């Protein structure tokens, strides 16, 4: 199967920002060969978070997720690269840091399954959608 150049979104969540891991995470992303096309720090509104995580609406963890991602600043990063989605998923590790492989971002920086330091797109289609949710095409360099 031929490699594909893809877009994916990485969010450094409030716990990752609050504990001072932004630089460590960016360094790792660059070392892994991702191209950072766009990046900014924001504090998500509840409406933004609800729209972004709409796929989880109605699930038991939904309200907690919204409260968490709106509790502090986040760093949004639009990334590109060959097989970017699956590669980023390997770099960030399992959702539950207790199950994440050694050296993954979640194993290194996450507190628990709810406060898991980073978000990464889970499919190429969601990578395109999630980058477009936060970045206009003209903002990407």
C-alpha positions in Angstrom: 0.0 0.0 0.0 1.3 3.4 -0.9 2.0 6.0 1.8 -0.3 8.9 1.9 0.4 12.5 2.8 -2.2 13.4 5.4 -3.4 16.2 7.8 -4.1 15.6 11.4 -4.9 17.7 14.5 -3.0 17.6 17.7 -4.4 19.3 20.8 -2.2 19.8 23.8 -5.0 19.7 26.5 -5.2 21.8 29.6 -3.2 19.4 31.8 -0.4 19.3 29.3 -0.3 23.1 29.0 -0.7 23.7 32.7 2.1 21.3 33.6 4.5 23.0 31.2 4.8 20.3 28.6 4.2 22.4 25.5 7.8 22.6 24.5 8.5 18.9 25.2 5.5 17.9 23.0 6.4 20.2 20.2 10.0 19.0 20.2 8.8 15.4 20.0 6.4 16.2 17.1 9.3 17.8 15.2 11.7 14.9 16.0 9.1 12.5 14.6 9.1 14.4 11.3 5.7 16.0 11.3 5.3 19.3 9.5 3.6 21.9 11.7 1.3 23.9 9.3 -0.5 25.9 12.0 -0.4 26.4 15.7 -2.0 28.6 18.3 -3.0 28.7 21.9 -6.7 29.3 22.8 -9.2 28.7 25.6 -12.1 26.8 24.0 -15.6 28.0 24.7 -18.2 25.5 25.8 -19.9 25.8 22.4 -16.7 25.1 20.5 -15.9 22.1 22.7 -19.5 20.8 22.3 -19.3 21.2 18.5 -15.9 19.6 18.3 -16.8 16.6 20.5 -20.4 16.2 19.2 -19.6 12.6 18.2 -19.5 11.8 22.0 -22.7 13.6 22.9 -24.9 11.4 25.1 -22.0 9.3 26.3 -21.3 9.1 30.1 -18.0 11.0 29.9 -19.3 13.8 27.6 -20.0 16.5 30.2 -16.8 15.7 32.1 -14.9 16.0 28.8 -16.4 19.4 28.0 -15.6 20.7 31.5 -12.1 19.5 31.2 -11.2 20.8 27.8 -12.7 24.2 28.6 -10.9 24.4 32.0 -7.8 26.0 30.7 -5.7 26.9 27.7 -5.0 24.4 24.9 -2.5 24.4 22.0 -4.0 23.5 18.6 -1.6 22.1 16.0 -2.3 21.3 12.4 0.2 18.7 11.3 1.0 17.1 8.0 3.1 14.2 6.9 3.1 10.7 5.4 0.6 8.6 7.2 0.3 11.4 9.7 -2.8 10.1 11.4 -1.6 6.6 12.2 1.9 7.8 13.0 0.6 10.5 15.4 -1.6 7.9 17.1 1.5 5.7 17.8 3.4 8.8 19.1 0.6 9.8 21.5 -0.2 6.3 22.8 -3.4 4.7 24.2 -6.1 6.9 25.6 -5.5 5.4 29.0 -1.9 6.3 29.9 -1.7 3.2 32.1 -2.0 1.2 28.9 0.2 3.4 26.8 3.5 2.2 25.5 6.7 3.5 27.1 7.9 6.7 25.6 4.5 7.8 24.2 3.3 11.3 25.0 0.4 10.0 27.2 2.7 7.6 29.1 5.1 10.5 29.7 2.7 13.4 30.4 -0.9 12.2 31.0 -2.4 12.0 34.5 -5.2 9.5 33.8 -7.7 8.4 31.2 -9.7 11.6 31.5 -6.7 14.0 31.8 -4.7 12.5 29.1 -2.5 15.4 27.9 -3.2 15.3 24.2 -5.8 14.7 21.5 -5.0 13.3 18.1 -7.3 12.7 15.1 -8.4 9.1 14.8 -8.8 8.8 11.1 -7.7 10.6 7.9 -11.2 11.9 7.4 -11.4 13.3 10.9 -7.9 14.7 10.5 -9.1 16.9 7.6 -12.4 17.8 9.4 -10.7 18.6 12.8 -7.9 20.7 11.2 -10.6 22.6 9.2 -12.7 23.0 12.4 -9.9 25.2 14.0 -7.9 26.5 11.1 -8.9 28.3 7.9 -6.9 27.1 4.9 -5.2 30.5 4.5 -3.9 30.2 8.1 -1.9 27.1 7.3 1.7 27.6 6.1 
